[in-house]
Amino acid sequence: MKDGSKLKSMKQINNMKYLEIRIIVLLLVTALISVSCGKNINCDNDCFTPPGPITFRVMNDSIDLVYNGYYDEDSITLYYMDGDSKIDTEISIFNDTVLEIGIIHSNVITWKSVEGYRDFYLRLNSTEIDEIYLVVQSLTQDCCTFHPIMDIEINGDQPAFNTLSNSFIIEKKVN
């Protein structure tokens, strides 16, 4: 039993090291882009970083409700309203069997937020819909345009952010 516990602990340490390396590489790439854009003051060679994807996890305390099948992946949709029209957006759902997590991934709503849409709806099943308020702005500094998330609320509250999965957490109460 101790060996199994030790093996699980080693896997967790390796996963954390892998995540740390990914974060360091991301920070280095961001720094390189920032430095290269700052050198060109006349803006002949503009740089552009598009809005990044956004990911969510649906949790009840420490239980991942998507990974564990509480919410059926085929029932999960993400949409926004354009006047009276409901516009479904493309999402991907990834299950990480090593970390035992389910991630809902969207490349669309950050772009739509830049366009001025702010309210999005995550339908988890036929009766549960979570409202996501998202503000992504287009900013230019030193000839580089980038798109940070300025504000996010889920059902009116600031969500927690899980750095291990790079995801915003949607907390649910289940029976």
NURO-235562 format. One record per residue: residue number from 1; residue in one letter; y, z, x of N, C-alpha, C, O in turn. Coordinates in steps of 0.001 Angstrom, whole numbers, m for minus. Last residue first. Example, Ala and Ser with C-alpha at 12.3 -4.5 7.8 and 13.67 -1.06 7.14 Angstrom:
{2,"S",{m2250,7080,12850},{m1060,7140,13670},{30,7870,12900},{1138,8039,13409}};
{1,"A",{m5690,7800,13190},{m4500,7800,12300},{m3300,7800,13200},{m3319,8465,14236}};
% end
This chain:
{175,"N",{16797,m5063,m26651},{15952,m3984,m27198},{14633,m3937,m26512},{13796,m3096,m26841}};
{174,"V",{19547,m5546,m24399},{18392,m6034,m25156},{17564,m4841,m25591},{17617,m3766,m24994}};
{173,"K",{22709,m6465,m23434},{21900,m5339,m23903},{20765,m5929,m24729},{20998,m6716,m25646}};
{172,"K",{23831,m8186,m20537},{23368,m8197,m21916},{22610,m6914,m22201},{21955,m6351,m21324}};
{171,"E",{26248,m9485,m18341},{25432,m8326,m18719},{25101,m8393,m20209},{25979,m8628,m21039}};
{170,"I",{26420,m11957,m16174},{26645,m11747,m17606},{25683,m10641,m18026},{24467,m10834,m18062}};
{169,"I",{27841,m12349,m13036},{26798,m11676,m13808},{27258,m11498,m15257},{28334,m10963,m15524}};
{168,"F",{28224,m15172,m10959},{28849,m14199,m11838},{27764,m13654,m12757},{26883,m14390,m13203}};
{167,"S",{26725,m15659,m7738},{26775,m15864,m9181},{27573,m14770,m9872},{27599,m13617,m9441}};
{166,"N",{25458,m15646,m5205},{26746,m16327,m5407},{26975,m16645,m6886},{27368,m17756,m7238}};
{165,"S",{23329,m14045,m4748},{23055,m15288,m5472},{24313,m16131,m5674},{24242,m17216,m6252}};
{164,"L",{24610,m12085,m3223},{23292,m12573,m2813},{22990,m13922,m3464},{22464,m14828,m2819}};
{163,"T",{26897,m11371,m4601},{27040,m12180,m3392},{25703,m12745,m2918},{25677,m13792,m2271}};
{162,"N",{27719,m11341,m7857},{26596,m11023,m6987},{26646,m11945,m5781},{26462,m13155,m5911}};
{161,"F",{30359,m9941,m9573},{29938,m11099,m8788},{28845,m10648,m7833},{29023,m9685,m7086}};
{160,"A",{31038,m8980,m12959},{30659,m8644,m11583},{30251,m9942,m10896},{29852,m10909,m11544}};
{159,"P",{33741,m10228,m14982},{32327,m10085,m14634},{32143,m9626,m13194},{32991,m9860,m12333}};
{158,"Q",{36102,m8757,m17024},{35911,m9317,m15693},{34441,m9139,m15310},{33941,m8014,m15311}};
{157,"D",{35856,m9557,m20550},{35764,m8627,m19418},{35624,m9390,m18103},{35104,m10505,m18063}};
{156,"G",{35698,m11381,m22630},{36898,m10562,m22505},{36908,m9599,m21336},{37892,m8883,m21147}};
{155,"N",{33325,m12773,m22206},{33454,m11936,m23412},{34607,m10943,m23264},{34509,m9802,m23716}};
{154,"I",{34330,m12975,m19022},{33176,m13272,m19860},{33187,m12258,m20989},{33076,m11052,m20767}};
{153,"E",{36847,m14495,m17119},{36442,m13407,m18001},{35243,m13881,m18799},{35160,m15043,m19196}};
{152,"I",{38637,m15333,m14261},{37416,m15546,m15044},{37152,m14286,m15852},{37224,m13168,m15342}};
{151,"D",{41120,m16948,m12356},{40756,m15913,m13319},{39459,m16323,m14002},{39222,m17498,m14280}};
{150,"M",{41175,m18772,m10302},{42269,m17816,m10394},{41933,m16659,m11344},{42401,m15536,m11158}};
{149,"I",{39247,m20388,m8056},{39158,m19735,m9362},{40226,m18649,m9383},{40188,m17718,m8580}};
{148,"P",{40888,m23053,m6199},{40303,m21709,m6338},{40205,m21283,m7807},{40957,m21742,m8666}};
{147,"H",{40862,m25911,m4864},{40777,m25489,m6269},{40133,m24108,m6412},{38945,m24014,m6718}};
{146,"F",{43046,m27833,m2699},{41830,m27070,m2967},{41940,m26471,m4356},{43009,m26518,m4965}};
{145,"T",{44457,m30101,m481},{44349,m29677,m1869},{43002,m28987,m2054},{41962,m29488,m1625}};
{144,"C",{46500,m30044,2323},{45139,m29907,1817},{45175,m29407,380},{45837,m28418,68}};
{143,"C",{49031,m29936,3421},{48456,m31259,3122},{47016,m31201,2607},{46379,m32246,2475}};
{142,"D",{49567,m27159,3364},{49394,m27874,4630},{48634,m29186,4433},{47712,m29502,5185}};
{141,"Q",{48257,m26930,173},{48869,m26175,1265},{48555,m26914,2559},{47401,m27255,2818}};
{140,"T",{47959,m27092,m3263},{48074,m27855,m2029},{48828,m27021,m1012},{49896,m26478,m1297}};
{139,"L",{45713,m26423,m5964},{46759,m25969,m5058},{46759,m26837,m3810},{45704,m27269,m3346}};
{138,"S",{44682,m26296,m9184},{44778,m27226,m8075},{45962,m26800,m7221},{47098,m26810,m7694}};
{137,"Q",{42784,m23602,m10576},{44037,m24318,m10335},{43903,m25248,m9145},{43116,m25013,m8228}};
{136,"V",{40910,m22414,m13212},{40821,m22990,m11876},{42089,m23811,m11686},{42432,m24629,m12541}};
{135,"V",{39967,m20017,m15351},{41180,m20685,m14871},{40954,m21103,m13426},{40824,m20265,m12533}};
{134,"L",{37986,m19359,m18127},{37995,m19754,m16729},{39283,m20490,m16394},{39649,m21459,m17059}};
{133,"Y",{36107,m17450,m20209},{37487,m17878,m19984},{37622,m18136,m18487},{37399,m17239,m17674}};
{132,"I",{33343,m17758,m22113},{33769,m17736,m20716},{35187,m18280,m20657},{35436,m19432,m21013}};
{131,"E",{31450,m16114,m24502},{32679,m16856,m24241},{33095,m16653,m22789},{33186,m15525,m22304}};
{130,"D",{28094,m16559,m25505},{29047,m15824,m24681},{30246,m16713,m24401},{30103,m17898,m24103}};
{129,"I",{26047,m16333,m28258},{26978,m17204,m27554},{27970,m16330,m26808},{28612,m15463,m27400}};
{128,"E",{23071,m16091,m29937},{23897,m15472,m28902},{24733,m16505,m28147},{24210,m17411,m27498}};
{127,"T",{21441,m17480,m31727},{22357,m16465,m32255},{23319,m15883,m31220},{24297,m15238,m31597}};
{126,"S",{19819,m19321,m30444},{20458,m19732,m31698},{21470,m18717,m32221},{22285,m19058,m33079}};
{125,"N",{20780,m18658,m27023},{19766,m18960,m28038},{20513,m19262,m29338},{21731,m19442,m29316}};
{124,"L",{22965,m18950,m25397},{21701,m18505,m24801},{20517,m18728,m25729},{19394,m18959,m25280}};
{123,"R",{25699,m20827,m24760},{24751,m20515,m25835},{23414,m20189,m25180},{22812,m21023,m24504}};
{122,"L",{28733,m20291,m23578},{27367,m20336,m23083},{26451,m19878,m24210},{26427,m18701,m24571}};
{121,"Y",{31756,m21965,m23680},{30806,m21169,m24440},{29396,m21398,m23901},{28931,m22531,m23782}};
{120,"F",{35145,m21745,m22551},{33831,m22369,m22521},{32852,m21420,m23196},{33094,m20216,m23272}};
{119,"D",{38533,m22288,m22266},{37491,m21569,m22998},{36205,m22384,m23027},{36177,m23536,m23461}};
{118,"R",{40225,m24039,m20910},{40058,m22677,m20394},{38898,m21930,m21044},{38335,m21025,m20430}};
{117,"Y",{41352,m27147,m19793},{40449,m26432,m20691},{40186,m25055,m20090},{39951,m24934,m18888}};
{116,"G",{42801,m28351,m17770},{43517,m27566,m18766},{42643,m26866,m19785},{43145,m26062,m20572}};
{115,"E",{41649,m29513,m15583},{42258,m30414,m16560},{42994,m29660,m17661},{43745,m30273,m18419}};
{114,"V",{40504,m27300,m14421},{41643,m27913,m13728},{42391,m28837,m14691},{43617,m28939,m14631}};
{113,"S",{38401,m27018,m16252},{39451,m25996,m16204},{40690,m26529,m15495},{41811,m26244,m15916}};
{112,"K",{36829,m29199,m15578},{37476,m29174,m16900},{38589,m28133,m16942},{39610,m28343,m17596}};
{111,"W",{35913,m28364,m13054},{36747,m29568,m13179},{37506,m29554,m14500},{38697,m29863,m14535}};
{110,"T",{34404,m26176,m13908},{35525,m25950,m12989},{36462,m27153,m13011},{37681,m26984,m12989}};
{109,"I",{32443,m27329,m15534},{33513,m26540,m16162},{34649,m26201,m15203},{35768,m25958,m15655}};
{108,"V",{30584,m28884,m13917},{31529,m29502,m14842},{32698,m28596,m15213},{33843,m29049,m15208}};
{107,"N",{28529,m27865,m12549},{29524,m28564,m11741},{30702,m29019,m12598},{31708,m29489,m12067}};
{106,"S",{26733,m24909,m13092},{27549,m25970,m13686},{28508,m26545,m12655},{29215,m25805,m11971}};
{105,"H",{23730,m23092,m13505},{24631,m23760,m12566},{25397,m24867,m13299},{24805,m25661,m14030}};
{104,"I",{22090,m20136,m13742},{22650,m21207,m14573},{23797,m21798,m13763},{24726,m21087,m13380}};
{103,"I",{19242,m18844,m12217},{20663,m19149,m12064},{21023,m20318,m12968},{20357,m21353,m12966}};
{102,"G",{17025,m16187,m11954},{17325,m17429,m12642},{18826,m17651,m12598},{19598,m16745,m12909}};
{101,"I",{15011,m14660,m9405},{16240,m14765,m10171},{16324,m16136,m10827},{15772,m17116,m10327}};
{100,"E",{13276,m13911,m7231},{12968,m13624,m8626},{14233,m13566,m9470},{14503,m12578,m10153}};
{99,"L",{13443,m14705,m4655},{14359,m13633,m5056},{14098,m13160,m6481},{14628,m12131,m6901}};
{98,"V",{11317,m16565,m4864},{11351,m15600,m3768},{12224,m14409,m4166},{11814,m13255,m4036}};
{97,"T",{11819,m18200,m7007},{10646,m17332,m7080},{10589,m16316,m5948},{9888,m15309,m6056}};
{96,"D",{14512,m19008,m8707},{14163,m18718,m7320},{13016,m17719,m7345},{13207,m16545,m7661}};
{95,"N",{15234,m21466,m10917},{14485,m20221,m10777},{14064,m20083,m9327},{13353,m20931,m8788}};
{94,"F",{18090,m22945,m12281},{17202,m22822,m11138},{16521,m21464,m11167},{17159,m20441,m11412}};
{93,"I",{19393,m25214,m14436},{18878,m23848,m14364},{17837,m23823,m13255},{16851,m24560,m13276}};
{92,"S",{22387,m26977,m14904},{21069,m26909,m14283},{20663,m25447,m14259},{21497,m24558,m14082}};
{91,"I",{24300,m28769,m17352},{23988,m27575,m16564},{22616,m27755,m15931},{21806,m28573,m16366}};
{90,"E",{26845,m30712,m18737},{25592,m30701,m18010},{25457,m29387,m17244},{26392,m28952,m16572}};
{89,"T",{28212,m29776,m21917},{28337,m30111,m20504},{26963,m30036,m19851},{26048,m29383,m20352}};
{88,"D",{29253,m30842,m25143},{28226,m30234,m24295},{28444,m30682,m22859},{28816,m31829,m22609}};
{87,"I",{31935,m30316,m27071},{31520,m31171,m25967},{30519,m30398,m25100},{30877,m29437,m24419}};
{86,"K",{32821,m30421,m30379},{32084,m29619,m29402},{31558,m30572,m28336},{30829,m31516,m28641}};
{85,"S",{35962,m31096,m31801},{34713,m31617,m31259},{34120,m30668,m30227},{34810,m30178,m29333}};
{84,"D",{38435,m30402,m32606},{37335,m29992,m33482},{35968,m30431,m32953},{34941,m30171,m33581}};
{83,"G",{39617,m30060,m29416},{40035,m30130,m30816},{38927,m29577,m31683},{38519,m28426,m31524}};
{82,"D",{37028,m29607,m27729},{38139,m30543,m27576},{38624,m30846,m28980},{38127,m31752,m29648}};
{81,"M",{35342,m26822,m26445},{35870,m27486,m27631},{37038,m28381,m27233},{37927,m27963,m26491}};
{80,"Y",{32356,m26775,m24429},{33749,m26434,m24677},{34207,m27218,m25898},{33543,m28161,m26329}};
{79,"Y",{29142,m25419,m23386},{30023,m26395,m24009},{31449,m25879,m24074},{31718,m24707,m23810}};
{78,"L",{25833,m25128,m22429},{27205,m24763,m22077},{28116,m25837,m22649},{27895,m27028,m22426}};
{77,"T",{22654,m23722,m23411},{23604,m24829,m23311},{24980,m24273,m22966},{25256,m23093,m23184}};
{76,"I",{19300,m22866,m23617},{20584,m22543,m22989},{21431,m23801,m22877},{20997,m24813,m22326}};
{75,"S",{16809,m23547,m24471},{17768,m23141,m25488},{19168,m22926,m24927},{20126,m22815,m25692}};
{74,"D",{15247,m24003,m22266},{15538,m25152,m23126},{16564,m24828,m24210},{17131,m25741,m24810}};
{73,"E",{14833,m21438,m21230},{15716,m22363,m20525},{16126,m23548,m21396},{17246,m24044,m21271}};
{72,"D",{14892,m18646,m23280},{14192,m19889,m22992},{15184,m20883,m22376},{16249,m21135,m22941}};
{71,"Y",{15281,m15404,m22228},{15987,m16565,m22779},{15254,m17818,m22332},{15024,m18021,m21140}};
{70,"Y",{13164,m14095,m21051},{13732,m13535,m22282},{14537,m14616,m23000},{14485,m14732,m24225}};
{69,"G",{12155,m15004,m18621},{11802,m15722,m19836},{12321,m15125,m21126},{11958,m15596,m22204}};
{68,"N",{12904,m14001,m16188},{11786,m13336,m16858},{11435,m13957,m18207},{10513,m13489,m18874}};
{67,"Y",{15141,m15609,m15619},{13941,m15702,m14782},{12720,m15126,m15499},{11630,m15693,m15427}};
{66,"V",{16870,m14636,m17604},{16485,m16051,m17576},{15190,m16201,m16785},{14251,m16852,m17242}};
{65,"L",{17214,m11928,m17108},{16686,m12336,m18408},{16327,m13816,m18488},{15552,m14211,m19359}};
{64,"D",{16497,m9783,m14657},{17049,m11126,m14822},{16408,m11733,m16072},{15210,m12016,m16090}};
{63,"I",{17226,m6420,m14607},{16263,m7417,m15072},{16978,m8739,m15299},{17953,m8805,m16048}};
{62,"S",{18885,m4339,m14087},{18381,m5075,m12929},{17381,m6163,m13317},{16755,m6765,m12445}};
{61,"D",{20726,m4664,m16894},{20588,m3766,m15748},{20095,m4585,m14552},{20827,m5442,m14056}};
{60,"N",{20086,m7698,m17691},{20064,m6417,m18392},{19716,m5400,m17324},{18565,m5288,m16902}};
{59,"M",{21810,m10815,m17065},{21091,m9619,m16634},{21133,m8517,m17698},{22074,m8420,m18486}};
{58,"V",{22140,m14015,m16081},{22140,m13198,m17291},{21223,m12009,m17031},{20023,m12169,m16807}};
{57,"R",{24303,m15568,m13795},{23006,m14927,m14023},{23157,m14055,m15253},{24196,m13424,m15444}};
{56,"F",{25974,m18607,m12924},{25870,m17383,m13708},{24433,m16880,m13696},{23483,m17656,m13600}};
{55,"T",{28200,m20560,m10914},{26866,m20144,m11328},{26917,m18791,m12029},{27782,m17956,m11761}};
{54,"I",{30018,m23524,m10332},{30036,m22118,m10717},{28638,m21769,m11227},{27982,m22577,m11883}};
{53,"P",{31111,m25753,m7695},{30292,m25389,m8855},{30447,m23902,m9154},{30944,m23133,m8332}};
{52,"G",{34588,m26302,m6808},{33179,m26041,m6530},{32411,m25758,m7800},{33001,m25548,m8860}};
{51,"P",{36913,m28916,m6917},{36458,m27644,m7482},{34964,m27473,m7238},{34180,m28400,m7442}};
{50,"P",{37214,m30541,m3639},{37092,m30530,m5109},{36739,m29136,m5618},{36316,m28277,m4846}};
{49,"T",{39542,m30765,m1252},{38320,m30020,m1534},{38207,m29923,m3052},{39041,m29275,m3685}};
{48,"F",{41079,m33029,815},{40852,m32657,m576},{39517,m31946,m671},{38490,m32461,m228}};
{47,"C",{43753,m33926,2985},{42376,m33501,2766},{42256,m32961,1352},{43235,m32491,772}};
{46,"D",{45682,m36722,4168},{45480,m35578,3281},{44005,m35198,3242},{43127,m36037,3440}};
{45,"N",{47092,m38003,6577},{45658,m37859,6295},{45436,m36605,5467},{45051,m35559,5990}};
{44,"D",{49814,m37744,6564},{49251,m39087,6538},{47762,m39057,6178},{47247,m39982,5550}};
{43,"C",{51342,m35365,6616},{50407,m35603,5512},{49908,m37040,5435},{49603,m37518,4343}};
{42,"N",{52865,m34358,8631},{53422,m35461,7856},{52485,m35933,6742},{52845,m36843,5995}};
{41,"I",{51308,m32407,9860},{52409,m31984,9013},{52963,m33130,8168},{53485,m32884,7081}};
{40,"N",{48344,m31698,10754},{48983,m32941,10347},{50107,m32639,9365},{49878,m32617,8156}};
{39,"K",{47237,m29214,11164},{47806,m29912,12309},{48627,m31130,11902},{49519,m31546,12641}};
{38,"G",{46047,m28281,8809},{47306,m27684,9227},{47978,m28426,10361},{49190,m28294,10528}};
{37,"C",{43597,m29549,8657},{44658,m29950,7731},{46012,m29432,8203},{47026,m30101,8004}};
{36,"S",{42152,m28235,10625},{42396,m29671,10770},{43491,m30144,9832},{44244,m31054,10178}};
{35,"V",{42099,m25625,9590},{42765,m25890,10862},{43091,m27370,10991},{44189,m27726,11419}};
{34,"S",{40604,m26006,7213},{41957,m25434,7172},{42732,m25758,8437},{43903,m26130,8366}};
{33,"I",{38175,m26966,8210},{38972,m27800,7306},{40406,m27312,7277},{41334,m28120,7313}};
{32,"L",{37390,m24706,9703},{37596,m26002,10347},{38457,m26927,9493},{39361,m27590,10001}};
{31,"A",{37111,m22800,7664},{38117,m22607,8717},{38415,m23914,9425},{39574,m24206,9721}};
{30,"T",{34961,m23933,6249},{36256,m23743,5589},{37365,m23573,6621},{38445,m24144,6468}};
{29,"V",{32988,m23732,8220},{33382,m25046,7714},{34747,m24965,7036},{35592,m25839,7232}};
{28,"L",{32864,m20920,8477},{33241,m21758,9623},{33699,m23144,9172},{34687,m23670,9685}};
{27,"L",{31984,m20186,5911},{33289,m19731,6388},{33773,m20565,7569},{34958,m20886,7657}};
{26,"L",{29440,m21409,5926},{30443,m21794,4932},{31847,m21389,5374},{32792,m22164,5228}};
{25,"V",{28229,m19931,8008},{28411,m21378,8145},{29467,m21878,7167},{30310,m22693,7541}};
{24,"I",{28247,m17372,6808},{28971,m17604,8066},{29231,m19096,8260},{30336,m19485,8638}};
{23,"I",{26569,m17830,4611},{27960,m17432,4392},{28790,m17695,5642},{29915,m18187,5547}};
{22,"R",{24144,m18425,5906},{24761,m19410,5011},{26231,m19093,4800},{27061,m20002,4808}};
{21,"I",{23693,m15982,7199},{23888,m17197,7997},{24565,m18269,7154},{25468,m18952,7636}};
{20,"E",{23308,m14324,4981},{24414,m14067,5903},{24715,m15297,6747},{25880,m15616,6981}};
{19,"L",{20964,m15454,3937},{22199,m15505,3163},{23405,m15275,4062},{24419,m15959,3923}};
{18,"Y",{19182,m14795,6015},{19379,m16189,5659},{20684,m16347,4886},{21441,m17281,5151}};
{17,"K",{19283,m11994,5860},{19730,m12670,7087},{20032,m14136,6794},{21034,m14667,7273}};
{16,"M",{18174,m11632,3313},{19553,m11205,3548},{20097,m11881,4796},{21253,m12303,4808}};
{15,"N",{15587,m12598,3766},{16433,m13250,2767},{17889,m12888,2982},{18760,m13747,2849}};
{14,"N",{14706,m10722,5687},{14818,m12136,6056},{15700,m12890,5078},{16488,m13738,5495}};
{13,"I",{14724,m8431,4055},{15581,m8479,5250},{15783,m9929,5681},{16902,m10328,6005}};
{12,"Q",{12776,m9158,2181},{14147,m8886,1737},{15114,m8960,2909},{16213,m9497,2770}};
{11,"K",{10546,m9345,3852},{11013,m10533,3141},{12457,m10346,2682},{13268,m11267,2782}};
{10,"M",{10334,m6661,4620},{10615,m7676,5643},{11131,m8955,4997},{12047,m9587,5522}};
{9,"S",{9652,m5511,2155},{10890,m5119,2821},{11287,m6135,3876},{12471,m6442,4013}};
{8,"K",{7166,m6670,1780},{8239,m6952,814},{9590,m6614,1428},{10561,m7347,1242}};
{7,"L",{5834,m5495,3950},{5954,m6950,3865},{7083,m7333,2915},{7872,m8227,3220}};
{6,"K",{5902,m2801,3210},{6560,m3217,4452},{6804,m4724,4443},{7860,m5183,4878}};
{5,"S",{4369,m2853,932},{5763,m2425,831},{6548,m2889,2044},{7699,m3313,1936}};
{4,"G",{1950,m3605,2109},{2562,m4447,1069},{4027,m4124,904},{4848,m5028,752}};
{3,"D",{1527,m1386,3798},{1679,m2708,4375},{2330,m3661,3376},{3186,m4456,3764}};
{2,"K",{1191,717,1987},{2359,736,2868},{2602,m641,3471},{3754,m1040,3643}};
{1,"M",{m1187,0,828},{0,0,0},{1250,0,872},{2248,m639,538}};
% end
